[in-house]
Amino acid sequence: MNTNTHGEWTGSEVLLLDYDGAARALSMSRAALRDLVYKGRGPRVTKIGRRTFFAVKDLEAFIDRHREPATMEIREPVVIA
């Protein structure tokens, strides 16, 4: 988080995104994100009043949970005689 020398938030960092912003950040449609959230498989949401937001750190955690490990598979060449 961006803070000044007194530890106060400077406001220069985005903390919450709405559905449109979060969907853009995740490179998916708003409908796809809403479906994931509805099914309980999407990123955590933050409710403020009747509005729904996504914390940037929760979107990053969602991405990390779905990241697959890098695998390097070495195959022997096939020789046809």
Stockholm file with secondary structure:
# STOCKHOLM 1.0

chainA/1-81         MNTNTHGEWTGSEVLLLDYDGAARALSMSRAALRDLVYKGRGPRVTKIGRRTFFAVKDLEAFIDRHREPATMEIREPVVIA
#=GR chainA/1-81 SS CCBCTTSCBCSCSCCEECHHHHHHHTTSCHHHHHHHHHTTCSCCCEEETTEEEEEHHHHHHHHHHHCCCCCCCCCCCCCCC
#=GC SS_cons        CCBCTTSCBCSCSCCEECHHHHHHHTTSCHHHHHHHHHTTCSCCCEEETTEEEEEHHHHHHHHHHHCCCCCCCCCCCCCCC
//
